[in-house]
Structure formats: C-alpha cells, structure tokens
Amino acid sequence: VYNTSSGNLVFNGRPNLGAVNPSDCVDMDCDGLKKSLLIDIDGTFFGQPSTAFSQAEYN
C-alpha cells in the first residue's frame, strides 16, 4: 500500500435502502454489505495482525 492513510485502507459501504424490498429481499440487497470479514493474519495489510468486519447491526 503506497501513500494511503490507515483510515482509507478498508471501505465497506452500507446497503442501499432504496433497493431493499422487505417482501422480496435477497441477501445482497438486504445483508450483503453487512456480512464481510477481513483477517490480516501476519500483519502485511494493517501493519500488525488485525481483523476488520462490517457493521452488521446497521438497518
């Protein structure tokens, strides 16, 4: 990673609530962006072993 602040390493947007139809909800529109996990086991990405995950409780 070159010339990037640590706050900009990972971006995981929130679901587009306008695309969500509760009566016909598929996983990608409703929960796809709320279920991601990034594990840096040896620290090559974050500088130390770390885990980043999305905000699953977002509605």
C-alpha positions, 0 to 999 in steps of 0.5 A: 500500500503506497501513500494511503492513510490507515483510515482509507485502507478498508471501505465497506459501504452500507446497503442501499435502502432504496433497493431493499424490498422487505417482501422480496429481499435477497441477501445482497440487497438486504445483508450483503454489505453487512456480512464481510470479514477481513483477517490480516493474519501476519500483519502485511495489510494493517501493519500488525495482525488485525481483523476488520468486519462490517457493521452488521447491526446497521438497518 
